[in-house]
Amino acid sequence: MPLPTTMKAVVMKRRGEAIDALVVHTDWPLPVRKPNQVLIEAAATSGNTGEWKMRSGFAPIPLKLPKILGEDVAGVIVDAPQGSKFKRGDRVFAGTGQILKSGDAGGTHAEFVATDEDTVCLIPPGVSFLEAAAVPVAGTTAWQALEPGMPLQGKRVLIHGGAGGVGGFAIQIAKAQGAHVTTTCRTANVAWVMDTLGADVAIDYTMGPWAKTPIIRKGEKFDHIVDTIGGSYESDSLKLVKRGGMLVSLGASGPHATHVSVLGILVMLLTAFTRTLLGKLHLGPKYRFLITESKASKGLEQIAELMAQGKLKVHFDKVFTLDQMVAVHEHLEGKHTRGKVGVRIKDME
């Protein structure tokens, strides 16, 4: 059956409020597959924090418009290059890494997605398209944030923001490797991150400064820390890294930031460079500023194995349809999600 020439896609036309910036098109041209790419008919995608920040102008990052946002996709291969390890009909998922690629108008908030073959992984048996689509960006970020400390067996790990997408996956990955996991979250999520995700200790940051809670004040230190929040969380966490341990920063701007200026970005990068250098010179704890890589071998393939073994599960805060992408952005921008925000594109199960 021949492919259509147009598709439904949610296109960002300008920066600003979601209702003004995002337009649902039903006749957007299909992406053209490059020689090193596969073409996926998408069943599902998901929403991530970076997308609403990109759309809203939270950070002054150059972006060529119009553009389809989104980097998570799950669906079926409909076209692949000769000699590809994937074939037509394969159930796959991918984190495409397309948002910041210059001149690439494509994204995953659409019915068809062209992405580099090395970003793609087979979906494990028993995992739905919706579940698979929730994993790539947040899951691989979590994996790469933990990887410098692996193997984690017997280590003490601190993960900030445990109820969020990245934090939730990081808790499950660390527990699957045998780590003792402490996390921070708000009151409503304390029981959930422990009972559902498996965290050993949950610090309620709404009860006062997290770094002054009894468990921290008694001298608790950690082999590995993942900071998904930034700001004072990072500076306080640096004091809690054990000798030989590491803090990995995701480059977040703090819990109360409403925007980031060019100067703010430069200061953040300079701070990251300085802390990395001090760590290498053994004048401070080891430090890494994480820029997530989209190759499937950098975490997605390993996470697929954990999913197949039942050691990592997807938990949804809310599920929308592609037509509801404005609501997806508004929901994410409201913060305090518990788990992932899923987006159904079409029923292909």
N, C-alpha and C positions, 0 to 999 in steps of 0.2 A: 504494500500500500504506500503510495507516494506521500511524502511529508507535506504539510501545509506550507504556505509561503508567509503567513502571518500568524501571530499568537497574541494571547493576552499577557500583558506585562504592566507592572506598576512602575511608572517612570517619574523620576525626580526632575522637575523642570526648573526649579529655583530653590534657594535656601529660604528658610522661614518656618512658620507653623506647618504642621503636617497636612492640614486640610487645604492649605494654599500651595504647598510644594509638590505633593504627590498626586499623580493623575493615573487612573486605570485606563489603559488602551486595550482595545480588543483587536486591533489591526497593526500591531507593532511587527516590523520585519523579523523573521527568524534570524538568530545569529549564524554567521558563516563559520563553519569549522575550519580551523587552521590545520596544517599537516600533522602537527604534534598533538592535536586535540581530539576529544570524543564529543559527540552530541548526545545530550541526555534529555529525554522527555521527563519533565519533573512532575512528581506526585506530591511533593511537600518541600517546604523550606522552613526557616525559623527566623525569629527576630533577635537581633543582638544590640547591645548598648551602643557600639560604634556607629550603627546606622542612624539612630536618631541624633547622635552628636554630629555626624557628618551633615545631615539634613538641616539641623537647626542653626548651624553656624557656631556651635559650642567651641570649636577650635578652628582657627583660620587656616585650614588645610586646602590647598588648591584642588579644584575638582572641575573637570570638563563636563558641562551639561549640554543636552539632557543625558541622564544616566539612570540605569536600572541598579538599584542597591541590592545588597544581600550577597552572602558568600557561602551559605549552607544550602545544599541540595541533596535530595534523594529521589531516585526515579529509575528509568530503564534506558539502557544504551539503545539509540536508534541509528547511530552511524559511528564508525571507528576507522582509523587508518589501517592500511594493509599491514599485517604482521603484529597488530595490537594484541595484548593479552586479554582484551575485552572483546566481546562479540555482541551482536544485536540481540536484545532481549535480556541481557544481564541486569540483575538488580544491584544498583550501585549507590554509593553516597560519596560526597566530596566537599571539601572546603576549598573554594576556588581561588581565593586570594586576589580577586579582581578589583575590589573597590578603588584602590589607589594606583592601579595600572594606568599610565598615561595613554589616552586615546582609546581605551577599552570602555565602550558604553554598556557592555554587558554586565549582568549580575544575575542573581538567582531568584529574584522575586518576579518570576516569569514562567511560562509553560515549557520553554525549551532553554537549555543552557549549554554553551560550548565551553569546555574547560580543558586545561592541559591534562594529558593522560596520567601524569605522575601525581596528580592530586586526588585520583579516584581509587576507591576501594570497594570490594564486593560487600554487600550487606550480609551479616551473619544470618543463618537460618533462624526463623522465629522472631526476628526483629521487623517491625512494621516500617513502612516508608516514613511515617510521621515521627517515629522514635529515632530512626536513622538520621533524618534531616536536622534533628536537634543537637547532634553531637559534634560535627566537624570543627567549627571555629572554637567553641568553648572547650570541647574535649581536648583538642590538640594543644590549645593554649595551656590547659591544665597539665597535660603530659609534659610539655616542654618546660614548664615552670618547675616541675618536680624532678625532671631528668638529671640535672646536675647533682642531685643528692642521692640518686639511685645507686645501688639497691637500698631500699628504705627499711628493710627488715630490722626491727628493734630500735629504730631511730625515733626521736621525738620531733614532730612536725607541727608547725603553726600555720594555719591557713586563714587569712582574713576574708570575711564575706562568704562564709560557708553556705549560706542559703541561696546564693546566686548561681548562675549557670556555670561559670568557671570554678568557683569555690566548691560547688556541689560535686562536680566531676573530680576535682582534685582530692576531696575527702575520700571518695570511693576508690580512686587509684592508689592513694597512699595506704588505705586500709587493706586493699587487695595484696599489697606488698609487705604487709605485716608491721606497719608503722603505728606508733601511738599518736593520735591526732587531736590537737586542740584547735578550736575555731572560734571566731567571733561572729555574732549575729544579734538581731534584736529579740526582745522577749518572746514574741509570737512564734519564733522559729527555734528556740532553744531545744524543746523536746523533739522537734522534727529532725534537726540536723544530727541528733544523737540516735534516735530510735529508727529513723528511716535511712539516713545516709551512713550512720555508723561511727560518727565522731565520738571520741572518748570523753572529751571535755568541751563544753560550750560556754563561752564568756558572753554575758549579756551586756553589750556596750551602752544600752539605754539606762543602766543602773549607775553610771558614772564612768570616768575615764577607764578604758579597758586595761591599760597598763598599770593601774593602781588596784586592781582586784587582788584578793588574797592569794590566789594561785600564782600570780606574777610577782607580787611583793615578797613572797617567801623564797624567791630566788630561782624560780623555774626558768630554764634556758632551753634552747631548741637547736637541733642539728640542722634543720632546714626550715625556712620561712618563706611563704608565698604571700606577697602583698598585692591584693586586688583593689585596694582603696587609695593608697597614697597619702600625701600630706603628712600630718603628725603621726599617722599609723606607721609610716616608713621610718621616720626618725626614732620613734619609740622602739620599734622592732629591732633596729640595728643594735640596741643595747642588750638584746636577748639572744643573740646568736652565739652558740657555743664556739669554742676554739676549733677551727677547722671546718665549721659550718658555713652556711651561705644564706643570704637573703636574695630572693628573686623578685624584682619589681616589674609590674605590668604597665608602669607608666601612667597610672591613674593620678588624678589631680586633687584628690582629697574628698571627704564625704560631703562637703557643703559647697563645692565649686559650682558656679552657674555658667561660667565661660572660661576660656583660656586664651590669653593674648599671645602675640608673637614673642614678646619678651618673656612671658611665662613659660613658653615652650623652650626657649633658649636657656633659661635658668634651669629648667628640669633636665635638659640634656647635659648641661655643664655639671650639674650636681651628680647626675648618673656617671659621667665620665670621671669625676673626681673620686667618687666612692668606689668605682671599679678599680681605678689606679691605686688607691690606698689599700684595697684588698689584695691586689697583686704584689704590693710592696710589703705586705704583712704589717701594715700600719693601721689596719682596721679589719672588720669582718669581710669575708669574701662577698662580693656583690655582683649581680648581673641584672642588666636592664633588658627585658625580653621583648624581642620583635618576633612574633609568631611566624614560622615557616609553614607554607601550605602543602608541601609534599606529603603524600599519604604515609610514607615511610618514617616520617618524623612524629608519629604519634597515632594517626588514625588507624593504621594497620594493627598496632598493638592494642588499641582500645577495642577494635573489632573482636580481637581474641578474648578480651575480658567480657565483652557483651555475650559472646558465644558460650562462655563459661558461667554466665549468670552473675558475674562479679561486679558489673557496672550496669545500672539501670537508669532510664530516663524518667524524670519526674516533671510533669507539666504544671506550670502556674495557671496557664490559660491557653486555649487553642482557638485560632481564628481561621478565616478563609482568605484567599488572595485579595478578594474584593474589599476586605476589611483592613487593608494595610495602614490606613490612617489611624484606625483604632489600635493597631499593633504598636505604632510609634507612640501614641498618646499613653498607652499602658506602660510601655517601657520607660518613658520619660517621667512617669509618676514614681518610678523606683520601687524598691522593696518587693521585687518579685521573689517568689519561692520556686526555684527550679527554672525551667525553660518555657519560652513562649513559642508554641508551635503554629505553623501556618499550612493548612491544607490547600493544595492546588487542584488536584483532581483525584478521583477514586480509581486506583490502578491495582488494588490488592486482589 
